[in-house]
Amino acid sequence: MHTHGENIATPDSGAQPLPYQKPLRTWASRGTGATCDLCNGRIHPPDIEYQVELAPDGVTRMLHMHFLCHQRWAAEGRRRMR
């Protein structure tokens, strides 16, 4: 079994974190073969792929994430917004 999200940046990791923004829309579907924007792993057809639409500064951006990566990204966003 593969695990995803190991590369989520933390403040002490020195890596650039994927910033959280409240999504305009979110879809879930079978993996399309896209690269996960969080862990950089391939999202294979048997995997669940989340597609998240953001619009920072009015420019639409689409993120692709594994199910678990999306869960961790969203949980971290909720934690930081408290």
Protein Blocks (a to p, Z undefined) as FASTA:
>chain_A
ZZehklpccfklopacddddddfbdcddddehiacfklopacdfkbccddddddeehiac
dddddfklmmmmmmmmmmmmZZ
